[in-house]
Amino acid sequence: MLIRSGEIIDGRELARERRLRKRPPGTDPATLLDRDLARGPGNLAAALGITRPQHDGLDLLAAPFIVETRHRVPAAIASGPRVGVAGIAGGPQFPWRFWIQGNKSVSAFKPERNAARA
């Protein structure tokens, strides 16, 4: 399983603090919206305090991590081309990007240069 973004439910202030460490000093915390705390793989890692030297290669669903899921079935799961993938693999022939329809924490789609168009 590849987790590329998430929605911070508990610990938003800690996630915001971690994310703000990567921004220029004096950045207004109000500019970092809740929906953007873990939007995208780098932001997700920063919000959760995951670092390459300490956590690279570890299973996110095993110790030392604690990941809890809410046991509810989403109303709709959408799919489309992957973000940042060029050529045919980034086009409509390969709808390998999945997300919960309407979730505001999902990164906006930006087609890669030279990706096939629908």
C-alpha positions, 0 to 999 in steps of 0.5 A: 500500500502506498499512502500519499496523503491523509487527513489529520483528525487528531493532533492538528496543532502538532502537525501544523507545528511540524509543517511550519518548521519547513517554512520560512521563520515568521510564517503566519500559521493561519496560512496553513489550512487544515486540509493542507496539513498532510496533502501530498507525500512530503507534507504527510511525512512532515506532519506525522514527524516521519524522517528519512534517516529515522524511518526509511524502510519501516512499515507505516502500519506497524510499530513504532507507528500507530495509524488508526482508521475510521471504520466507515465506507466512503460514499464514492472512490474516484480514480484517475491518472497519476500525478507527476508521471509523464508519458502514457503511464500518466494518462487516462489509460492508467487510472492508478490514482485513487481518492475519496470523492470530495475529500479536501485533503487530496492533492489537486491533479496537475498533469505531467508534461508530455502525459497523454490527455483524455 
